[in-house]
Every structure is written in C-alpha cells, then in structure tokens.
C-alpha cells in the first residue's frame, strides 16, 4: 500500500489510526453512515458541513482502500452505489462516542446538538453495541 | 472565535471535536505531550513522524487558541517555552486510548508498537486516570 501522507511510518498506533481516519472529512463521512444512516454519495453531499464533491470522492476512495467502507450497487438504482461500514469501520464506534462525550463537556456553542450524547449517557454499552453491529 | 476551516458549523459534537483536534499533526502533538512526556518545541520536532516546522508552529498556536495546551517560560531556559496540556487537553485521553485499542486490532505492520496498548489492556482505568491527571 502506498503512503497517503508524507509522514514517516513510526509504528505508533495513534499515528496508524490517524493515517486511516485522521482527517476531518473522513470521520464526518463515517459519522454520516454510522449515526445518521446515510448510504449514498448524494446523501453524503447533503451533510450539514457542506463537503465539496472532490473531497467526498477522494475520501470515499480512501475509505474503500482502507477497508473501512464497502461499496455495493444500489438494488433500487443500478446506476448508483450504496456504502456500508465494514467491521473495521464499525469498530470505530468507541472513538466516535468518546469524541461526542468530550464535545459534550467543552462545546458551549448555542446550537450544540445533544441527542447522541444523551443516548450515550443513558446506555453507552447498548448504544455502542448497536453501532458495532451495524 | 473565527472559523478555522471552511466547514459550516453544524452543531454536531463530532464536527466540533474535529474542528479542535481533527488534524493528524494536532493529535500527534497531543500524543507527544500526553504519552511521551515531551514539553518543548524542539522535542516535538524530533517526533518519529517528522513534523515540519511551519506545521508545528501553526498547530501549537491553534492548540493554544483552543485551550488544549498552555505555554509557559521554561524555568531552566528563559528564552524558550514549555507546553502543558490543560484539563480540556488531558480529557482527550479516552479518545487517544480508543484509537490505540482500535489500531491494536487492525494495524498489522511488522513495526507496530504495542507498549501503550498493553498498558491499557492491563489497567485501562488506572492508566486513563493518570493521563487525565497529567
């Protein structure tokens, strides 16, 4: 596999993780699939943060290369694709949940959303298990 | 506070977290301080991944703006600074630990380091508490 960044491979597990998903847009795509049930290119484009088409295309390609997502022909529309998280992708759930918990403490913006945080606080292990199962 | 990216603020806690630390180099600097006990600009420069000086300078500035790190005059060398994690920065520990655990499952590279993973598997809550205390 060719390196995706000019960073040297150090053997560090944090560095490895960041090579795979340590990009804002990459984790937002994973969020769209994992928490918002989005499946298609055009659904990802509608995410609130306004991802650009060229970034979305490159990140989806990279997520496929890293075996975080798998792409299938949409059975309802054979010209388009649906994306699913692999087990490797679903196993990112605890990282996502910890980010939500941390932001719940430090995000003071008036429009901060708290639905996912409340689900986690109510039943973290149940919620996490559901995300990991897909 | 002015936006750091061209991403729209969506109120999503994951998006908030990624705005603050969702950059490969930013989390690597946090790793250097939290897990490797590094404190100074020149120590960060020596990290195995080979961070460039311009990136290091910009990320340290951003980490200060986001109150993840605090900068003090080095008592041993008044011309230089030492960096410490704030409570907000140390509270990123569970995210870092989940990244280490995930990479421990999926990082098959022969040089993958496993010391931190083993510490976590031996006594996660003790290790996490130590990191959070600083």
Interface residues (C-beta under 8 A of the other chain):
Chain A: X5 X7 X8 X9 X10 X11 X12 X13 X14 X15 X16 X17 X18 X19 X20 X22 X23 X24 X27 X28 X31 X35 X47 X48 X49 X50 X88 X91 X92 X94 X95 X96 X98 X99 X100 X101 X102 X103 X104 X105 X106 X107 X109 X111 X112 X113 X114 X116 X117
Chain B: X5 X7 X8 X9 X10 X11 X12 X13 X14 X15 X16 X17 X18 X19 X20 X22 X23 X24 X27 X28 X31 X35 X47 X48 X49 X50 X88 X91 X92 X94 X95 X96 X98 X99 X100 X101 X102 X103 X104 X105 X106 X107 X109 X111 X112 X113 X114 X116 X117
